[in-house]
Amino acid sequence: MRNLNKVTVAWDGLLANLCRAIGKWEPEDFPRERDYRDSLAAHLRVYAPDARIECEYRHLGTTADICVEWDGFISTERVLIELKRNLNSKSEFNRLVGQIADLKPDRTNIIVVLCGETSAQWLDRLKATFKPSWLPPTLAILVRESVTSPSSP
């Protein structure tokens, strides 16, 4: 995997490049969400050594798991990453939706990374709640491990 550089970010944007990098990330089966966060941050630091990568980033009165800032040719780009381990219940789904809404997805580029077991039902609801847009800012949803069959809400 090639490291991030100003040309690739100028061509595809920071969000698309980070989505590709996260797609190459192979996390262990960690017991805690914090361990996934630390592993992903370490992976991104290797992939984007010139980026500023901060865990537990304060943004608009809330906290994102990871913030990646990149100084481009003309301006600085920022993408917030929210991780969720084991999205398989209504309460976890509601909590995640609230966390994403607090990050203001209409004004902020966000990547949601689902780790561990993810219920297909809650994944579908999450995608329906935050439909992807082709206009910036954008929100991407990436699943890094298993998706389980639907269960009752």
Secondary structure, DSSP 8 states (H G I E B T S, - for coil): -----HHHHHHH-HHHHHHHHHHH------SSHHHHHHHHHHHHHHH-TTSEEEEEEEETTEEEEEEEEEE-SSSEEEEEEEEEEEE-SHHHHHHHHHHHHHT-TTTSEEEEEEEEEEEHHHHHHHHHHT---SSSS-EEEEE-S-EE-----
